[in-house]
Amino acid sequence: MTKHFPVVAVVGEPNVGKSTLLNKIAGGKRAVTSGVAGTTRDRQYIDSAWNGVDFTLLDTAGITFSTGGQPSPHGELDARLNEQIEIALADADFLLFVVDGKQPINAVDRKALLKFRKIKKPVALVINKIDGVRAIDPAMADFQKLGIKPAFAVSALTGRGLGDLLDYVTETVKKNAPAEPISQDEDGIAVAIVGKPNVGKSSLFNRIIKEERVVVSPIPGTTRTAIDTKIEFNGDRYTFIDTAGLKKKAYRQAQPDIYGGYQTYHAIRRSDVVLMVIDGIETVTKQDQHIAQEIHKLYKGLILVATKMDIYRGTEQDLRDYISLHFPFLAASPLFCVSSKSGFGIDEMLKGIKPIYDNRHKMVEQERLDRLLEKTLIHNPPKLLRDQKKPKVLGLRQVTTNPPAFELLVNHPAAISLQYRKYLEKGIIKNLDFWGTPIILRLRGKDRK
């Protein structure tokens, strides 16, 4: 990721309010917040500003330490989370060490302090959850024993004390990290990586960006937030968004899963192209089909990606035939078989994104539309429906792009069957080269004089 602004890392134990603090500073709900400890598991970079000073907030997983020599049931995952924190600390120009002001100092705080002293970067102590004025002095007196100066008593929930904290942060980063922003290029092509939990989305994301940005684990649901990373490929800019796996709706669903699902749908909405990831060694499920249908309904460019080809034992053509059979409504979407482990098929998949993006922004000349409509009506005119007036198509024009939208002028919209509309949509996609992206075809009745 290209660092445009000084990076301010928000670090601390699990469930001390780091993500709530980040959301308050950033002015929107970008990080998942929950009473469940360990909800944040990946690094998030979010650009923000205060008093005219730009900086990048970096949200991290909670710092964990093994206790009493007893291995954690998720010991491997904990180790990977701490690796993420190490990378975050190395990337940061300034640290906000967040502690829970309602809890006493404990051993974890002191171990974290030793870690911060070793990297020798500016750090401010943020005593969070101080919701009342009377609680400020006792909290400050207790946590000042850590020896971190300055210390700020804040409430991330209400915003109390954040002004003084941000004044100090911006003054410090201007003085210690006066990096002038690199020219702010456009974000380029937004690509969301979507699929069920544990199908290999994060492994694919890491292979694409060639960096361990996202925790990869066999434990389902490891990724819970939408992560953005900008890269360049073949001279074009891309913003790749790794997302939480979309699970089946359940009556009692864990809060992080609910909000992670919301963020995934939000990521789809703001993307140009979606990589729909399918586990190549597992059977296609109704959940896979449901996710693909949701993407299609949002009129997003879509690429099917079958992962884990390094351990797939059949032929690639057999896999293509099998997947195509289960996604007939995606006949115009390309399918790439890849291996995140070996890199097989990754470059070909990346090369397939730009043409779809171009198709979404393409305007077709009216002359070509007229010729296509004339040829279509000669070959297959609309049929008369029962109890309807005789259908007559008067014209076709493109009205917008991204997604491509067309307007079909007819004498009576109710006289045009849904089947015929689908037929026209397929003809437009095929003959005018709109592969990879759904199109919108609206009917408009002839204006009455």
C-alpha positions as CSV (number, residue, x, y, z in Angstrom):
1,M,0.0,0.0,0.0
2,T,1.3,3.5,-0.9
3,K,1.5,5.6,2.2
4,H,0.1,9.0,1.3
5,F,-0.1,10.5,4.8
6,P,1.5,9.9,8.2
7,V,0.1,6.7,9.7
8,V,-1.4,6.8,13.2
9,A,-1.8,3.3,14.6
10,V,-4.5,2.6,17.2
11,V,-3.2,-0.3,19.4
12,G,-4.1,-1.9,22.7
13,E,-5.7,-4.9,24.3
14,P,-8.8,-6.6,22.8
15,N,-12.1,-4.8,23.6
16,V,-10.7,-1.6,25.0
17,G,-12.6,0.4,22.4
18,K,-10.0,0.9,19.6
19,S,-12.4,0.5,16.8
20,T,-15.0,2.7,18.4
21,L,-12.3,5.4,18.8
22,L,-11.3,5.0,15.1
23,N,-14.9,5.3,14.0
24,K,-15.4,8.4,16.0
25,I,-12.3,10.1,14.6
26,A,-13.0,8.9,11.1
27,G,-16.6,10.2,11.3
28,G,-18.3,7.0,10.2
29,K,-18.7,3.3,11.1
30,R,-15.8,1.8,9.2
31,A,-14.4,-0.7,11.8
32,V,-16.5,-3.5,13.3
33,T,-17.3,-2.7,17.0
34,S,-18.7,-5.3,19.4
35,G,-18.7,-6.4,23.0
36,V,-17.0,-9.6,21.8
37,A,-13.3,-9.4,22.5
38,G,-11.1,-9.8,19.4
39,T,-13.7,-8.6,16.8
40,T,-11.0,-6.7,14.9
41,R,-8.5,-9.2,13.4
42,D,-6.9,-7.4,10.4
43,R,-5.2,-4.1,9.7
44,Q,-7.4,-1.3,8.3
45,Y,-6.2,1.9,6.8
46,I,-8.6,4.9,6.8
47,D,-7.7,8.4,5.7
48,S,-8.8,11.2,8.0
49,A,-8.0,14.8,8.8
50,W,-8.0,17.2,11.7
51,N,-7.3,21.0,11.6
52,G,-6.3,20.7,8.0
53,V,-3.7,18.0,8.7
54,D,-4.2,14.7,6.8
55,F,-3.2,11.4,8.3
56,T,-4.1,7.7,8.0
57,L,-5.7,5.8,10.8
58,L,-4.5,2.2,11.2
59,D,-6.8,-0.1,13.2
60,T,-5.3,-3.3,14.5
61,A,-6.2,-6.5,16.2
62,G,-6.0,-6.5,20.0
63,I,-2.5,-7.3,21.5
64,T,-2.5,-10.8,23.1
65,F,0.1,-12.5,25.2
66,S,0.2,-16.2,26.3
67,T,-0.3,-16.6,30.0
68,G,1.1,-19.3,32.3
69,G,2.6,-21.2,29.5
70,Q,-0.8,-22.6,28.5
71,P,-1.3,-22.8,24.8
72,S,-4.4,-21.1,23.4
73,P,-6.9,-23.3,21.5
74,H,-6.3,-20.8,18.6
75,G,-2.6,-20.4,19.3
76,E,-1.6,-20.3,15.7
77,L,-4.2,-17.7,14.9
78,D,-3.0,-15.6,17.9
79,A,0.5,-15.8,16.6
80,R,-0.6,-14.5,13.2
81,L,-2.6,-11.7,14.8
82,N,0.5,-10.6,16.6
83,E,2.5,-10.7,13.3
84,Q,-0.1,-8.3,11.9
85,I,0.4,-5.9,14.9
86,E,4.2,-6.1,14.4
87,I,3.8,-5.0,10.8
88,A,1.4,-2.3,11.9
89,L,3.8,-0.9,14.4
90,A,6.6,-0.9,11.8
91,D,4.4,1.0,9.4
92,A,3.2,3.6,11.9
93,D,4.6,7.1,12.5
94,F,2.6,7.7,15.6
95,L,1.0,5.3,18.2
96,L,-2.2,5.7,20.2
97,F,-2.0,3.2,23.0
98,V,-5.6,2.7,24.1
99,V,-6.5,1.3,27.6
100,D,-9.8,0.7,29.3
101,G,-10.2,3.4,31.9
102,K,-12.8,1.3,33.8
103,Q,-10.2,-1.5,34.4
104,P,-7.1,-1.5,36.5
105,I,-3.6,-1.7,35.1
106,N,-2.6,-5.2,34.4
107,A,0.4,-7.2,33.1
108,V,-0.6,-6.9,29.5
109,D,-0.5,-3.2,29.6
110,R,3.1,-3.3,30.9
111,K,4.2,-5.9,28.3
112,A,2.7,-3.7,25.5
113,L,4.6,-0.7,26.9
114,L,7.9,-2.5,26.7
115,K,7.1,-3.4,23.1
116,F,6.4,0.3,22.3
117,R,9.6,1.5,24.0
118,K,11.7,-0.8,21.7
119,I,10.4,0.7,18.5
120,K,11.1,4.3,19.8
121,K,8.2,6.0,18.1
122,P,5.9,8.8,19.4
123,V,3.1,7.3,21.5
124,A,0.2,8.8,23.4
125,L,-1.7,7.1,26.1
126,V,-5.5,7.1,25.5
127,I,-7.6,6.3,28.5
128,N,-10.9,5.3,27.0
129,K,-14.4,4.9,28.4
130,I,-14.1,7.9,30.7
131,D,-17.7,9.0,30.2
132,G,-18.0,11.4,33.2
133,V,-16.0,14.4,34.4
134,R,-15.6,13.0,37.9
135,A,-13.9,9.9,36.6
136,I,-11.1,11.8,34.8
137,D,-8.7,12.5,37.7
138,P,-8.8,9.0,39.3
139,A,-8.2,7.4,35.9
140,M,-5.3,9.7,35.0
141,A,-3.7,9.2,38.4
142,D,-3.8,5.4,38.0
143,F,-2.7,5.0,34.4
144,Q,0.0,7.7,34.6
145,K,2.0,5.0,36.5
146,L,2.7,3.5,33.1
147,G,5.0,6.4,32.4
148,I,3.6,7.3,29.0
149,K,3.3,11.0,28.4
150,P,1.1,12.6,27.3
151,A,-2.0,10.9,28.5
152,F,-5.6,11.8,27.4
153,A,-8.8,10.7,29.1
154,V,-11.5,10.3,26.4
155,S,-14.8,8.7,25.7
156,A,-14.8,7.2,22.2
157,L,-18.5,6.7,22.5
158,T,-19.4,10.3,23.1
159,G,-16.3,12.1,21.7
160,R,-15.3,13.6,25.0
161,G,-11.6,14.7,25.1
162,L,-11.0,13.8,21.4
163,G,-10.3,17.4,20.4
164,D,-7.3,17.7,22.7
165,L,-6.0,14.3,21.6
166,L,-6.2,15.1,17.9
167,D,-4.6,18.5,18.4
168,Y,-1.6,16.7,19.9
169,V,-1.5,14.0,17.3
170,T,-1.6,16.4,14.3
171,E,1.0,18.7,15.9
172,T,3.3,15.8,16.5
173,V,3.0,14.2,13.0
174,K,3.6,17.5,11.4
175,K,6.8,17.9,13.3
176,N,8.1,14.3,13.4
177,A,6.7,12.9,10.1
178,P,6.3,15.9,7.8
179,A,5.8,13.7,4.7
180,E,4.1,15.7,2.0
181,P,1.1,13.8,0.6
182,I,1.9,12.1,-2.7
183,S,-0.4,13.2,-5.4
184,Q,-3.8,11.8,-4.6
185,D,-4.5,9.7,-7.6
186,E,-8.0,8.3,-8.2
187,D,-8.7,5.0,-6.4
188,G,-8.8,3.3,-9.8
189,I,-10.9,0.2,-10.4
190,A,-12.6,-1.0,-7.2
191,V,-12.6,-4.7,-6.9
192,A,-14.4,-6.6,-4.0
193,I,-13.4,-10.1,-3.2
194,V,-16.6,-11.9,-2.0
195,G,-17.7,-15.4,-1.1
196,K,-18.6,-17.8,1.7
197,P,-16.4,-18.0,4.8
198,N,-13.1,-20.0,4.4
199,V,-13.2,-20.4,0.6
200,G,-9.8,-18.7,0.3
201,K,-10.7,-15.1,-0.2
202,S,-7.9,-13.7,2.1
203,S,-5.3,-16.0,0.6
204,L,-6.3,-14.7,-2.8
205,F,-6.2,-11.1,-1.5
206,N,-2.7,-11.6,-0.1
207,R,-1.4,-13.2,-3.3
208,I,-2.8,-10.3,-5.4
209,I,-1.3,-7.6,-3.3
210,K,1.9,-9.7,-2.6
211,E,1.8,-8.8,1.1
212,E,0.5,-10.5,4.3
213,R,-2.1,-7.8,4.9
214,V,-4.9,-10.2,6.0
215,V,-4.8,-13.0,8.5
216,V,-5.2,-16.4,6.9
217,S,-6.5,-19.3,9.0
218,P,-8.5,-22.5,8.6
219,I,-10.8,-21.1,11.3
220,P,-14.0,-19.9,9.5
221,G,-14.8,-16.3,9.8
222,T,-11.2,-15.0,10.4
223,T,-11.8,-12.0,8.3
224,R,-14.6,-9.8,9.6
225,T,-14.0,-6.4,8.1
226,A,-13.7,-5.0,4.6
227,I,-10.0,-4.2,3.9
228,D,-8.9,-1.8,1.1
229,T,-5.5,-1.9,-0.6
230,K,-4.4,0.0,-3.7
231,I,-2.0,-1.6,-6.2
232,E,-0.9,-1.1,-9.8
233,F,-1.1,-3.8,-12.4
234,N,-0.1,-3.4,-16.1
235,G,-0.2,0.4,-15.6
236,D,-3.7,0.5,-14.2
237,R,-4.7,1.4,-10.6
238,Y,-6.8,-0.9,-8.5
239,T,-8.4,-0.8,-5.1
240,F,-8.9,-4.4,-3.8
241,I,-11.3,-5.0,-1.0
242,D,-11.1,-8.2,1.0
243,T,-14.4,-8.9,2.8
244,A,-15.9,-11.0,5.5
245,G,-17.5,-14.2,4.3
246,L,-21.2,-14.0,3.8
247,K,-23.0,-16.6,5.9
248,K,-26.5,-17.9,5.8
249,K,-29.0,-15.8,7.7
250,A,-29.7,-17.2,11.2
251,Y,-32.2,-16.3,13.8
252,R,-29.5,-15.8,16.4
253,Q,-26.4,-14.6,14.6
254,A,-23.3,-13.3,16.3
255,Q,-23.1,-9.5,16.1
256,P,-19.7,-9.3,14.4
257,D,-21.0,-11.7,11.7
258,I,-24.1,-9.5,11.2
259,Y,-22.1,-6.3,10.8
260,G,-19.4,-8.0,8.8
261,G,-22.1,-9.1,6.4
262,Y,-23.3,-5.5,6.2
263,Q,-19.8,-4.3,5.4
264,T,-19.5,-7.0,2.7
265,Y,-22.7,-5.8,1.0
266,H,-21.5,-2.2,1.3
267,A,-18.1,-3.2,-0.3
268,I,-20.1,-4.8,-3.2
269,R,-22.1,-1.6,-3.7
270,R,-19.0,0.6,-4.0
271,S,-17.1,-1.8,-6.3
272,D,-16.9,-1.8,-10.0
273,V,-16.0,-5.5,-10.4
274,V,-16.6,-8.4,-7.9
275,L,-14.4,-11.5,-7.7
276,M,-16.8,-14.2,-6.6
277,V,-14.6,-16.8,-5.0
278,I,-15.7,-20.5,-5.0
279,D,-13.8,-23.4,-3.3
280,G,-12.7,-25.5,-6.2
281,I,-12.5,-28.7,-4.2
282,E,-15.9,-28.4,-2.6
283,T,-19.4,-28.7,-4.1
284,V,-21.2,-25.6,-5.1
285,T,-23.9,-24.7,-2.5
286,K,-27.1,-22.7,-2.5
287,Q,-25.2,-20.1,-0.5
288,D,-22.7,-19.7,-3.3
289,Q,-25.6,-19.3,-5.8
290,H,-27.3,-16.8,-3.4
291,I,-24.2,-14.6,-3.1
292,A,-23.8,-14.6,-6.9
293,Q,-27.4,-13.6,-7.4
294,E,-27.1,-10.7,-4.9
295,I,-24.1,-9.4,-6.8
296,H,-25.9,-9.8,-10.1
297,K,-29.0,-7.9,-8.7
298,L,-26.7,-5.0,-7.9
299,Y,-25.6,-4.9,-11.5
300,K,-21.9,-5.3,-10.7
301,G,-19.3,-6.7,-13.0
302,L,-18.6,-10.2,-11.9
303,I,-15.8,-12.7,-12.3
304,L,-16.1,-16.3,-11.0
305,V,-12.9,-17.5,-9.3
306,A,-12.4,-21.1,-8.5
307,T,-9.6,-21.5,-5.9
308,K,-7.3,-24.2,-4.6
309,M,-6.4,-25.6,-8.0
310,D,-3.1,-26.8,-6.5
311,I,-5.0,-29.6,-4.7
312,Y,-7.8,-30.1,-7.3
313,R,-7.5,-33.6,-8.8
314,G,-9.8,-33.3,-11.8
315,T,-9.3,-31.6,-15.1
316,E,-9.8,-27.8,-15.4
317,Q,-12.5,-28.3,-18.1
318,D,-14.5,-30.6,-15.8
319,L,-14.4,-28.0,-13.1
320,R,-15.5,-25.3,-15.6
321,D,-18.4,-27.4,-16.8
322,Y,-19.5,-28.2,-13.2
323,I,-19.4,-24.5,-12.1
324,S,-21.1,-23.2,-15.2
325,L,-24.0,-25.7,-14.7
326,H,-24.7,-24.2,-11.3
327,F,-24.5,-20.5,-12.4
328,P,-26.6,-20.3,-15.6
329,F,-27.5,-16.7,-14.9
330,L,-23.8,-15.8,-15.1
331,A,-23.2,-17.1,-18.6
332,A,-21.7,-13.7,-19.6
333,S,-19.2,-13.7,-16.7
334,P,-15.7,-15.2,-17.1
335,L,-14.5,-18.0,-14.9
336,F,-10.8,-18.3,-13.8
337,C,-9.3,-21.3,-12.0
338,V,-6.5,-20.2,-9.7
339,S,-4.2,-21.3,-6.9
340,S,-3.4,-18.6,-4.3
341,K,-0.6,-20.9,-3.0
342,S,1.3,-21.3,-6.3
343,G,0.1,-18.2,-8.1
344,F,-1.4,-20.3,-11.0
345,G,-3.9,-18.3,-13.0
346,I,-3.6,-15.1,-10.9
347,D,-2.2,-12.9,-13.6
348,E,-4.8,-14.1,-16.1
349,M,-7.5,-13.3,-13.6
350,L,-6.2,-9.8,-13.0
351,K,-6.0,-9.1,-16.7
352,G,-9.7,-10.0,-17.0
353,I,-10.8,-7.2,-14.7
354,K,-9.9,-4.1,-16.8
355,P,-12.0,-5.2,-19.9
356,I,-15.1,-5.6,-17.7
357,Y,-14.5,-2.2,-16.1
358,D,-14.2,-0.7,-19.6
359,N,-17.4,-2.4,-20.7
360,R,-19.2,-0.9,-17.7
361,H,-18.2,2.6,-18.9
362,K,-18.7,2.1,-22.6
363,M,-21.2,4.2,-24.6
364,V,-22.4,2.6,-27.8
365,E,-23.0,4.7,-30.9
366,Q,-26.7,5.1,-31.8
367,E,-26.0,3.8,-35.3
368,R,-24.9,0.5,-33.9
369,L,-27.9,0.3,-31.6
370,D,-30.2,1.0,-34.5
371,R,-28.6,-1.7,-36.7
372,L,-28.8,-4.3,-33.8
373,L,-32.5,-3.5,-33.1
374,E,-33.4,-3.7,-36.8
375,K,-31.6,-7.1,-37.2
376,T,-33.2,-8.4,-34.0
377,L,-36.7,-7.4,-35.0
378,I,-36.4,-9.0,-38.4
379,H,-35.0,-12.3,-36.9
380,N,-37.3,-12.5,-33.9
381,P,-40.0,-9.8,-33.4
382,P,-41.9,-9.7,-30.0
383,K,-44.9,-12.1,-29.9
384,L,-48.5,-11.1,-29.1
385,L,-49.4,-11.8,-25.5
386,R,-52.9,-13.0,-24.5
387,D,-55.3,-10.2,-23.8
388,Q,-52.7,-7.6,-24.7
389,K,-52.3,-5.1,-27.6
390,K,-50.0,-5.9,-30.4
391,P,-46.4,-5.2,-29.3
392,K,-44.4,-2.8,-31.3
393,V,-40.8,-1.8,-30.7
394,L,-40.0,1.8,-31.8
395,G,-36.4,2.4,-30.8
396,L,-33.4,1.6,-28.5
397,R,-31.0,4.0,-26.9
398,Q,-28.3,3.9,-24.2
399,V,-29.0,6.3,-21.3
400,T,-26.2,5.8,-18.8
401,T,-23.1,3.8,-18.0
402,N,-21.7,2.0,-14.9
403,P,-23.8,0.0,-15.1
404,P,-24.8,0.2,-18.8
405,A,-28.5,1.1,-19.0
406,F,-30.7,1.1,-22.1
407,E,-34.2,2.3,-22.9
408,L,-36.5,0.5,-25.2
409,L,-39.2,2.6,-26.7
410,V,-42.4,0.6,-27.3
411,N,-46.0,1.3,-27.9
412,H,-47.2,-0.5,-24.7
413,P,-44.7,-1.7,-22.1
414,A,-47.2,-4.3,-20.8
415,A,-47.2,-5.9,-24.2
416,I,-43.5,-6.9,-24.1
417,S,-43.0,-10.2,-22.2
418,L,-40.3,-10.7,-19.6
419,Q,-38.9,-13.5,-21.8
420,Y,-38.5,-11.1,-24.7
421,R,-36.7,-8.5,-22.5
422,K,-34.3,-11.2,-21.4
423,Y,-33.7,-12.1,-25.0
424,L,-32.9,-8.5,-25.9
425,E,-30.6,-8.1,-22.9
426,K,-28.6,-11.2,-24.0
427,G,-28.4,-9.9,-27.5
428,I,-27.1,-6.6,-26.4
429,I,-24.4,-8.2,-24.2
430,K,-23.3,-10.6,-26.9
431,N,-23.4,-8.4,-30.0
432,L,-22.2,-5.1,-28.4
433,D,-19.6,-6.8,-26.2
434,F,-20.8,-6.1,-22.7
435,W,-19.2,-9.4,-21.4
436,G,-18.8,-9.5,-17.6
437,T,-21.3,-6.9,-16.6
438,P,-25.1,-7.0,-16.3
439,I,-27.0,-4.4,-18.2
440,I,-30.3,-2.6,-17.4
441,L,-33.1,-2.6,-20.0
442,R,-36.0,-0.3,-19.2
443,L,-39.2,-0.1,-21.2
444,R,-40.7,3.3,-22.0
445,G,-44.1,3.7,-23.6
446,K,-44.7,6.0,-26.6
447,D,-45.5,9.5,-25.4
448,R,-49.1,10.4,-26.0
449,K,-49.6,13.6,-27.9
